[in-house]
């Protein structure tokens, strides 16, 4: 693929699932097997550039007309695993969340009501024939949801500062069985300590999503575009997964003070990130 000049990347983080080829039925399995052998596979930035390019026409194209045939590919202990982009499905789902993200006048200016209505109708028709469809990628803007950190451990953290044309990278990768185990342990600890709350609801939701995939999959939490808004020192010192694990372990042991301190560090860190959203 020819090199494309850089663009301003959205400040979004990603939770991805890479499934082994054995998880896909034919003929899709054959498609991904051939795709994995390609040497010109697009990158994370290429996916973003394509999505941004669709918003430039008048009227904009909020959801691709055709589903993407691309994926991210990893070799996991000698097993080829793929994470399909499913850009069209994710576009439909993101469109449904925009009303909570943007004020109505801004939303209407970016995506006119008629465009959103047509996309919504297309999604309803498509879902009628694909009721079990689910994305392999979840996206969050201007944050990493705290429940995502429950899935990973600090030992699985990778931070690369980047240099020259290489962007910084901050990510975690963990086997699916570990992610599911941590969700179950985290839910038990939280439910024993508190009756309900957004952290519990979010963890239940992400746990159900993980159950949809092959048990030998790999789960990746990627800071994505957030690395471009956070100073290197903050990225280097960000051990949010360790703070979440410390808080859950403290709850399990009945130490509300330590749990509160860990939660306080997380809230302060991620509030500072979200505050940048409205800064000039």
Buried (B, 14 or more C-beta within 10 A) or exposed (E): EEEEEEEEBBBBBBBBBBBBBEBBEEEEBEBBBEBBEEEEBBEBBBBBBBBEEBEEEEEEBBBBEEBBEBBBBBEBEEEBBBBBBBBBBBBBBBBEEBEEEBEEEEBEEBBBEEBBEBBBEBBEEBEEEEEEEBBBBBBBBBBBBBBBBBBBBBEBBEBEEBEEEEBBBBBBBBBBEBBBEBBEBBBEBBBEBEEEEEBBEBBBEBBEBBEEBBEBBBBBBBBBBBBBBBEEEEBEEBBBBBBBBBBBBBBBEEBEEBBEBBBEBBEEBBEEBEEEEEEE
